[in-house]
């Protein structure tokens, strides 16, 4: 009897690595997860161990793959999605990392970004890449590794984002692994021309990052190599299975939410909050407060899509801070019940600008603040203020998008914090939009899986995938608009107080 076809997604995220199995109805059948160690060697610095990332990819894949035969299923493709701007440097001869990975949250290149602005390069970067000079993006991280991080360019050095590291190892590593990335991850580096869809020699010279060190840029969907005959871990599991999708995590979430039409918008509440609006097949002009990015390239008639994005650096990371730093909760699941134990935050506002402010303000010198404290402030008020901060930050980005003339009409949400009804109601009240939560909030991994399945014909078209999207809950505005505006005004005042605190080293 033929085994049922399934697709596996590898989601190498910021706080953990997940492998997820999806069937031809886009239902999640199985998942495996491992938490990833965070390193903070200095204030503002965030690092990961590339070896640990690859070890967790292997172990999660082995866990789900080992169950396939017994369940009568066969993996027909693998999709990779990843934390995007994080940079890995490794030796192509043996796969040994040359440095810890520098994570997208890392702010060590603030002064390098200031120098780019002082040299008058911001308009060029904006026009070619759709981005702004900010430590968030990969290019200055790569430059730091080469010039200050002790990474030697000895002719065998590879520089890439996490997707390139995972793909290279997954397809054989030193024994012939594919050294490639896709347009979505390349578009986050400050080195990729998003209109010409190729690495920019002009920006390579400006940032002093040789293009020969970078991976080949390929479409998001298509043949990216196969697992070797020995399988994922020398055990024969998944031997020869093709990798047919590579896509950055926020783009994967947009795809998983079936946002295929211009104006459709998703909000992912993960480590940060990422608001992405589908902009269609033509690259839009730069928009104040937002970045322009490749949405994906699926090849064929559907081809290339672009998106407008606003990136908020801290949301789920703020919940971790409440848990691990302040210890006002013991687990993330305790946040909503604690926040609901009070009717309001009693005027307390938390601005979680721990690593600066992203979109739409872009102030890397901002730092976290808590305003409105009184003697009666306690754990519940802080918990509620953190939930409200997530909604306020998302609203600010949605407001910037509405000003482009392609106003979002509804918001599809995902990510770990999207399970909180309180958060989604707050977002509906603040944005004055309908907020929809799908059956599975793991849409990042589902997006990578469905794109991989699309590439091998498991689904014939985007229209069919759109028809498989299902909502689990809907939230409409219920608070009076004047109440929502008063809350947002207090938030905006607190944001102003958080700005211009830090200085470059």
Secondary structure as GFF3:
##gff-version 3
##sequence-region A 1 505
A	DSSP	beta_strand	4	12	.	.	.	ID=ss1
A	DSSP	beta_strand	16	22	.	.	.	ID=ss2
A	DSSP	beta_strand	28	35	.	.	.	ID=ss3
A	DSSP	beta_strand	47	48	.	.	.	ID=ss4
A	DSSP	alpha_helix	50	65	.	.	.	ID=ss5
A	DSSP	three_ten_helix	69	71	.	.	.	ID=ss6
A	DSSP	beta_strand	73	82	.	.	.	ID=ss7
A	DSSP	beta_strand	87	91	.	.	.	ID=ss8
A	DSSP	beta_strand	101	102	.	.	.	ID=ss9
A	DSSP	alpha_helix	110	118	.	.	.	ID=ss10
A	DSSP	alpha_helix	122	129	.	.	.	ID=ss11
A	DSSP	alpha_helix	138	147	.	.	.	ID=ss12
A	DSSP	beta_strand	157	161	.	.	.	ID=ss13
A	DSSP	alpha_helix	162	170	.	.	.	ID=ss14
A	DSSP	three_ten_helix	173	175	.	.	.	ID=ss15
A	DSSP	beta_strand	180	182	.	.	.	ID=ss16
A	DSSP	alpha_helix	183	186	.	.	.	ID=ss17
A	DSSP	beta_strand	192	193	.	.	.	ID=ss18
A	DSSP	beta_strand	198	199	.	.	.	ID=ss19
A	DSSP	alpha_helix	201	207	.	.	.	ID=ss20
A	DSSP	three_ten_helix	211	213	.	.	.	ID=ss21
A	DSSP	beta_strand	216	218	.	.	.	ID=ss22
A	DSSP	beta_strand	243	248	.	.	.	ID=ss23
A	DSSP	alpha_helix	249	256	.	.	.	ID=ss24
A	DSSP	beta_strand	265	269	.	.	.	ID=ss25
A	DSSP	beta_strand	273	280	.	.	.	ID=ss26
A	DSSP	beta_strand	291	297	.	.	.	ID=ss27
A	DSSP	beta_strand	304	312	.	.	.	ID=ss28
A	DSSP	alpha_helix	316	320	.	.	.	ID=ss29
A	DSSP	pi_helix	321	325	.	.	.	ID=ss30
A	DSSP	alpha_helix	334	340	.	.	.	ID=ss31
A	DSSP	beta_strand	349	351	.	.	.	ID=ss32
A	DSSP	beta_strand	369	371	.	.	.	ID=ss33
A	DSSP	alpha_helix	379	402	.	.	.	ID=ss34
A	DSSP	beta_strand	410	414	.	.	.	ID=ss35
A	DSSP	three_ten_helix	416	419	.	.	.	ID=ss36
A	DSSP	alpha_helix	421	431	.	.	.	ID=ss37
A	DSSP	beta_strand	434	438	.	.	.	ID=ss38
A	DSSP	alpha_helix	443	455	.	.	.	ID=ss39
A	DSSP	alpha_helix	462	468	.	.	.	ID=ss40
A	DSSP	beta_strand	471	475	.	.	.	ID=ss41
A	DSSP	alpha_helix	481	498	.	.	.	ID=ss42
###
